[in-house]
């Protein structure tokens, strides 16, 4: 039986591997050897949707001069028609007359040879980690392996439009598994999609543009850069919600931080009326899609200025009203 100290070392190695390659995941799922043995040939966990990145890492030891482990994955819920496979074959053979060994790992993806990893691989009985990392923004799959640290071996393209995945494993051949980790980074921007379009917003505001409903554009700010920085010079629309006395702030344009992930029609904030005239409670989604609501508020000034206050962040932003015909 392996000691708790060894388990702690393995967890630390997995965490180290995920950080040094610059990929920070929000969800990690750890599997013990018992978990894995009970699920050979099946998915280890349910399909995850709307992802930016995903990875699976396996750490274990080869117990023979030739051993294999296979990871499979699927992009949708139809296992029979969408399964892809990566096979890692550990080979250790003498490479000179003195019998010195040179371990390497041969990798095939969907039956085709992909790469050979011959640097940083431990010999029989030593721990090695193999990993698949999926970047759904760049449409690439990276293959990594190593003993003390992971090294990227190669990268291959992924089908465009793919943002869902689930992993599984086949029973390994002469490979003793110690731990498997799945990691996922969801695309938070998906939750902020509203379905509003410039045309639908124009139609709504054409019949209901009483402040604060209307079009608004960034005017100025008062921010302490040690606490908060402006994510863009926004143009926004505010439309009445189906909930009485509530308004949705819809992003139209102007993001500078993560501009490629902000699209017209996404939810930028929510205004909820209070007992005080022209004063609203505010929920604001910053440039990283993180909601802020604690002590946040919005105030209409002279019906043509909207001030957004974030006291805990020592920041305020003013927006100026735009005529409908400016849009």
C-alpha positions, 0 to 999 in steps of 0.5 A, a space after each residue: 500500500 502506498 503511503 499518504 506521503 506519496 499521495 501528497 507528492 503526486 497531488 503536488 506534482 499534478 498541481 505543479 504541472 497544471 500551473 507551470 504551463 500557464 493553464 489555470 483551471 476552475 474545476 479539478 476532478 481526482 480519481 483514485 486507482 479504485 475509481 479508475 478500475 471500476 470504470 474502464 471503458 466508460 466515461 470517468 465523469 459527465 460531459 462538460 459543455 461550454 469550455 475554454 480548456 480541458 485536460 486529463 493527466 495520468 500518473 503511473 509506472 510502467 511495469 514492463 519493457 513495453 506497456 500501454 495506456 489508452 485515453 479516449 474522449 468524446 465531444 458529444 453524448 453519442 459515444 459510439 460515433 464520436 470517440 477519439 483515442 490517444 494511445 501512449 506506448 512506453 518502450 524501454 530497450 537497450 541502446 548500446 553494447 553496454 545495455 544502457 536503456 533509453 525509455 521513450 513513449 510512442 503516441 498515436 491519436 486515432 490510430 495514426 502515429 503522432 509523436 515520440 517522446 524521448 526526453 525526461 521519461 523515467 525508466 521501468 518502475 519510475 513515475 511518469 505523467 502523460 497528459 492531453 490538454 485541449 484548448 477550444 479557443 485555439 482549436 488545438 490539442 497538446 500532448 505532454 509527458 515527463 517524469 519530474 515535469 511535463 514537456 509539450 511534445 506536439 500539438 494537433 488541430 481540433 474540430 472548430 466549434 467544439 466546446 464540450 468533452 468527456 474523458 475515459 480510459 481503457 484498461 492499461 497493459 502493464 502500466 500501474 496507474 496511481 492517479 488521474 486528474 481531469 481539469 476544466 475551464 468553463 467559458 463564463 461568457 456563455 452564461 451572459 448571452 441574452 439573445 438581444 440583437 441591435 435590431 431587437 434593442 432598437 425595437 424595444 427602446 423605440 416604444 419604451 425609452 424612459 430613463 434609465 432605459 436607453 442607449 448610454 456611452 462611457 463619459 469618464 471615471 474616477 478609479 483607484 488603479 490599485 483597486 480597479 481598472 476600466 475594462 473598456 470605453 463601453 457603449 451600452 443599452 439599458 432595456 426593461 426586464 420582465 421583472 417589474 422595476 428591473 432593467 438589464 444593461 446590455 453590452 454593445 461595444 467598446 470592450 478593451 479587456 478580453 474584447 474578443 470574448 465580449 459580443 453585442 447582446 451580452 449581459 453587462 449588468 442589472 439595475 433594480 429600483 430602490 425606494 429612492 427615486 432614480 437610485 438603483 441597486 447594481 449588479 455589474 459583470 466586469 471584463 472577466 465576467 465576474 459579478 460585482 454587487 456588494 454595495 454597488 449602485 447606480 444613480 441617474 443625474 439630470 436624466 442624461 447622466 448615469 453614475 455607477 458606483 463601486 465603493 469597495 473598489 474605490 471606483 465610479 463610472 459615468 455614462 452619458 445618454 445617447 439619442 436613439 437616432 445616434 444608433 
